[in-house]
Amino acid sequence: MDSNDLLLVILTPDSVREGITEALTNDLVGLLEAKVIHSQTIKLSKQDVINLYARLVNKWFFRAMVHNLTQGSSLLLVLRGDDLFSKIKDVKGTFRFESNKLIVTGLRSKYINKYNPSDLRRSGIKGNKLFYRMFEYRMHATDSQEQTMLQLNQLLNIDGATFLSE
């Protein structure tokens, strides 16, 4: 157990725009038994998204991810707690397709926009806008302490080690 785990979480522009960042933050803090030690509003660029998700650049859905993560301000959080990396995957949940069906679990499920494609089409949303709406999700979280440090440096030009001494 490491009480110096630092976890970077980015609440997406969809979460900011819809005013659910406080509720999401409270859920994260409670479920992870963590403390917010830094929060900051940021605007991600396409290059930031490429850096965050380098392993996904060639996936068919990457264009939608870039669109959704660069469409406005995000809320960046740094959380401190015990065993955060063993807890975060289940807490945030998954967002994936299996057999052409969208599977969403955890907090992503609690806060997902439950869009019906037929309803969106009837309201005039189609093409890329429909595709992007179906891919809205709520958060990005790092998978390791090393990734947290790297992304703090890339996004904020901050040495994450400064948070370890607080």
C-alpha positions in Angstrom: 0.0 0.0 0.0 1.5 3.4 -1.0 0.0 6.5 0.5 1.9 8.5 -2.0 -0.1 7.4 -5.1 -0.8 10.4 -7.3 -3.5 9.9 -9.8 -4.2 12.3 -12.7 -7.8 12.6 -13.7 -9.2 14.7 -16.5 -12.9 15.4 -16.5 -13.8 16.0 -20.1 -15.4 19.0 -21.8 -18.8 17.2 -21.8 -18.6 16.9 -18.0 -17.6 20.6 -17.6 -20.3 21.8 -20.1 -23.0 19.8 -18.4 -22.1 21.0 -14.9 -21.4 17.5 -13.4 -17.7 18.0 -12.4 -18.5 18.5 -8.7 -20.6 15.4 -8.5 -18.0 13.3 -10.5 -15.2 14.6 -8.3 -17.1 13.8 -5.1 -17.8 10.3 -6.4 -14.1 9.8 -7.3 -12.9 11.0 -3.9 -15.4 8.9 -2.0 -15.0 5.7 -4.0 -11.2 5.9 -4.2 -10.8 7.2 -0.6 -8.6 9.9 -2.0 -8.0 13.6 -1.6 -7.9 16.3 -4.3 -4.5 18.0 -3.9 -4.7 20.0 -7.2 -7.4 21.1 -9.6 -7.1 23.2 -12.7 -9.1 24.0 -15.8 -7.2 23.2 -19.0 -7.9 23.2 -22.7 -6.5 20.1 -24.5 -5.0 20.4 -28.0 -5.0 17.7 -30.6 -1.3 17.1 -29.7 -2.2 16.7 -26.0 -4.8 14.0 -26.9 -2.2 12.2 -29.1 0.2 12.3 -26.2 -2.4 11.0 -23.8 -3.6 8.2 -26.0 -0.6 7.4 -28.2 -1.6 3.7 -28.1 -5.0 4.5 -29.7 -4.0 6.8 -32.5 -4.6 4.1 -35.2 -8.0 3.0 -33.8 -11.1 3.7 -35.8 -12.6 5.8 -33.0 -9.6 8.1 -32.3 -11.0 11.0 -34.4 -14.1 11.1 -32.2 -11.9 11.1 -29.1 -9.9 14.0 -30.4 -13.1 15.9 -31.2 -14.7 15.3 -27.8 -11.5 16.1 -25.7 -10.7 19.3 -27.6 -14.2 20.9 -27.8 -13.9 23.0 -24.7 -12.3 23.2 -21.2 -11.6 20.2 -19.1 -11.0 19.9 -15.4 -7.7 18.4 -14.4 -7.5 16.8 -10.9 -4.5 15.4 -9.0 -5.7 12.9 -6.4 -3.6 11.4 -3.6 -4.5 8.2 -1.8 -3.7 4.5 -1.1 -3.7 2.0 -4.0 -5.3 4.4 -6.4 -4.1 2.5 -9.5 -5.6 -0.8 -8.3 -8.9 0.9 -7.7 -9.4 3.4 -10.6 -10.1 0.9 -13.4 -13.2 -0.4 -11.7 -14.3 3.0 -10.3 -14.1 4.8 -13.6 -15.4 1.8 -15.5 -15.0 0.8 -19.2 -16.2 2.3 -22.4 -16.0 -0.2 -25.2 -17.8 -2.1 -28.0 -18.5 -5.8 -27.9 -20.3 -7.5 -30.7 -21.4 -4.0 -32.0 -22.9 -3.1 -28.6 -21.6 -0.3 -26.4 -20.6 -1.5 -23.0 -20.2 1.2 -20.3 -19.6 0.5 -16.6 -18.6 2.3 -13.4 -18.9 6.0 -13.0 -18.8 6.3 -16.8 -22.1 4.4 -16.8 -23.6 6.5 -14.0 -22.9 9.8 -15.9 -23.2 8.7 -19.5 -25.5 10.5 -21.9 -27.9 7.7 -22.8 -28.5 8.8 -26.4 -30.7 6.9 -28.6 -29.4 7.2 -32.2 -32.9 7.2 -33.6 -33.9 10.1 -31.3 -30.8 12.1 -32.2 -31.5 11.6 -35.9 -35.1 12.8 -35.5 -33.8 15.9 -33.8 -31.6 16.6 -36.8 -28.3 15.3 -35.5 -26.6 13.2 -38.1 -23.3 12.3 -39.7 -20.2 13.3 -37.7 -22.3 15.0 -35.0 -24.2 11.8 -34.4 -21.0 9.8 -34.3 -19.3 12.3 -31.8 -22.4 12.3 -29.5 -22.3 8.6 -29.3 -18.7 8.7 -28.1 -19.0 11.2 -25.3 -17.5 10.0 -22.1 -16.6 11.6 -18.8 -13.0 11.1 -17.7 -9.4 10.1 -18.5 -7.3 8.7 -15.7 -3.7 7.6 -15.6 -2.7 4.0 -15.1 0.5 4.4 -13.1 2.5 6.8 -11.0 5.0 7.1 -13.9 2.2 8.0 -16.3 0.9 10.6 -13.8 4.3 12.2 -13.6 4.8 12.2 -17.4 1.3 13.7 -18.1 1.7 16.4 -15.4 4.9 17.4 -17.1 3.4 17.2 -20.6 0.1 19.0 -19.8 1.2 21.5 -17.1 5.0 21.6 -17.3 4.9 20.6 -13.6 7.3 18.2 -11.9 4.9 15.8 -10.2 7.4 15.1 -7.5 6.5 18.5 -6.0 3.1 17.0 -5.1 4.8 14.0 -3.4 6.4 16.3 -0.8 3.2 18.1 0.1 
